[in-house]
Amino acid sequence: MNTPESLLNRNYAEDRIKSTAQWEVVIIGGGATGLGIALDSAARGYRTLLLEQHDFAKGTSSRSTKLVHGGVRYLAQGNLRLVRDALRERWLLLKNAPHLVKKQAFIIPCYSWFQVLKYLIGLKFYDLMAGKHSFGKSVYCSKTQVVADIPGINTKGLKGGIQYYDGRFDDARLAISIARTATEKGAVLLNYARVTGLIKTQGKISGLKALNMETDEVYTISSTVVVNATGVYVDEILKLDLMQQPHLVRPSQGVHVVLPRSFLSGEKALMIPKTSDGRVLFGVPWHNLVLLGTTDTPVEQTLLEPQALEKEIDFILNTAGFYLTAPPEKKDVLSIFAGLRPLAAVNKSSGSKTKEISRDHKLVVSGSGLITITGGKWTTYRKMAEETVDKAIKTGNLRPALCTTKSISIHGYTEEVSISQLSVYGSEEAWIKHEMTHDPALAERLDVEYPYIKLEVILAVRLEMARTVEDVLARRLRILFLDAKAAMRMAPVVAAIMASELFKDEEWENEQVQTFLKLAENYICNH
Ligand SMILES: Cc1cc2nc3c(=O)[nH]c(=O)nc-3n(C[C@H](O)[C@H](O)[C@H](O)COP(=O)(O)OP(=O)(O)OC[C@H]3O[C@@H](n4cnc5c(N)ncnc54)[C@H](O)[C@@H]3O)c2cc1C
């Protein structure tokens, strides 16, 4: 099988790292923020390298609520600039990645006329702020309409609802597609490469040390500018710089549960605007299932695999239970996942709760010239990247070049988006379908219940730098986040295909399966 060319390739990246004497921009962290910066920087013509300690989007960027949104909640908080910027970025994302971002209608059920009025006025203002970038008009819906849109909604006291529009996407898929776009613009990206130290010349950052986690090779890398885009880990990199413990971020955990589609069988998403702890809760159709979330729990530890707390799962299920006639129970949960928000740290004495801390991003330049960017939202990744590269040009005295990402199509861009699960591959879907008919063995499913096929595993390895069974099942195919038990069933066949692709032996294959099964246990709801 002749696969399309991809420079998101390990051998290529390792060779380029060894043969490049001086980079202009090196980025630490391969989440939404880092990948966006790599794309922006490479598109402006800078020699750009990105290093990720685990897999791309392993951190927060695969654990979002999957919304491309202006942030209705931030409107209520009066953060108009954040909302305006996010609404514009929402539109740009739909324009540049129509194969990955979809318009999504949301229904807010209202149980008093005061709520109807309040949310209608608020969302009309949201529409106004979106202006020509609007995804659709917010309107009042009668009680009958709400019941038709959200079958199973609790009708006791229901007065009607408000329908408004935002966007929905697949976060890790978009991350991989941005990674490929960045390599097409000339950036070099390597996963499983952990930055372990910073190098300074006369007090200024001049490079870094990184460990290739697969080969144990240590790279000494020179760069004009180094960007710390490590999300909740920014303080660890700052510590390497400052030699003291900084407190730029305060992690806050958000949990999601995934349920069968029967709990929200229509096409519209449910938005619960005020939970008992004053947050919002979303029920979003996602890959033919339903995603419910999220929570906001301050945590001390920054784990790559954050653990959902029992009370967070209970909170989500109980809150949804108030609004649905058939309340979801733990036994219905197909998968649970938690992510950490890198919220800007605030003075503890101010007593702010994490839900009140700004979701805006923070961009700071240390005395050493290290640039740190954290916070923000997936939706605003492009704008954050633009600001960061602008800052890099000033900090590193790079030759000036203008940002072009507003008009860069994301890898796979196509105007003819299909409705199949393969649509995430965009323009590559036709080629995939051709290969499937050419060799039906490649079209075999990984599991009878889900449409994922063997060819996708091969593509993940050959084109998307997937290195482990987890990379494939968690972030290339998303099944771990959708249905953890199904992902466990798929692990042996995925390991066998990967072993053959990567020339690994049976021991590797078995070890991969065991490691994955252990990890997947954390995504199962024990009741
Ligand atoms: C529960 C939740 C729901 C959310 N929902 C939404 C939503 O619906 N819409 C939206 O727009 N936004 C949402 N967000 C926000 C969004 O997900 C984040 O803003 C975004 O993913 C942050 O990306 P990042 O690249 O900054 O961080 P991360 O994705 O965490 O990436 C940082 C990367 O740095 C790597 N790293 C760390 N240390 C090193 C090192 N030493 N060397 C190399 N690499 C290193 C990590 O492995 C990690 O992959 C949500 C966030 C949470 C937590």
The ligand as a Gaussian input file, in Angstrom:
#p B3LYP/6-31G(d) Opt

LIG

0 1
 C      -12.168000      19.808000      31.586000
 C      -11.777000      20.790000      30.525000
 C      -12.673000      21.123000      29.525000
 C      -12.310000      22.027000      28.539000
 N      -13.180000      22.284000      27.528000
 C      -12.849000      23.150000      26.560000
 C      -13.732000      23.356000      25.470000
 O      -14.785000      22.718000      25.370000
 N      -13.361000      24.251000      24.532000
 C      -12.205000      24.958000      24.603000
 O      -11.962000      25.782000      23.745000
 N      -11.319000      24.750000      25.606000
 C      -11.609000      23.845000      26.570000
 N      -10.721000      23.593000      27.580000
 C       -9.426000      24.276000      27.578000
 C       -8.423000      23.596000      26.640000
 O       -8.571000      22.199000      26.645000
 C       -7.021000      23.980000      27.072000
 O       -6.948000      25.381000      27.125000
 C       -5.950000      23.495000      26.108000
 O       -6.120000      22.148000      25.783000
 C       -4.586000      23.704000      26.744000
 O       -3.616000      23.255000      25.848000
 P       -2.072000      23.354000      26.204000
 O       -1.333000      22.990000      24.961000
 O       -1.775000      24.682000      26.787000
 O       -1.840000      22.277000      27.347000
 P       -1.694000      20.706000      27.215000
 O       -2.649000      20.138000      26.261000
 O       -1.723000      20.136000      28.582000
 O       -0.254000      20.505000      26.584000
 C        0.935000      20.675000      27.303000
 C        1.885000      19.584000      26.863000
 O        3.185000      19.833000      27.386000
 C        3.810000      18.593000      27.558000
 N        4.974000      18.728000      28.434000
 C        4.984000      19.018000      29.759000
 N        6.253000      19.030000      30.217000
 C        7.060000      18.747000      29.164000
 C        8.473000      18.602000      29.016000
 N        9.295000      18.744000      30.059000
 N        8.961000      18.302000      27.794000
 C        8.141000      18.153000      26.720000
 N        6.796000      18.268000      26.824000
 C        6.256000      18.569000      28.022000
 C        2.688000      17.742000      28.162000
 O        2.956000      16.361000      28.031000
 C        1.476000      18.206000      27.377000
 O        1.181000      17.375000      26.281000
 C      -11.038000      22.647000      28.568000
 C      -10.130000      22.305000      29.570000
 C      -10.486000      21.361000      30.526000
 C       -9.512000      20.967000      31.561000

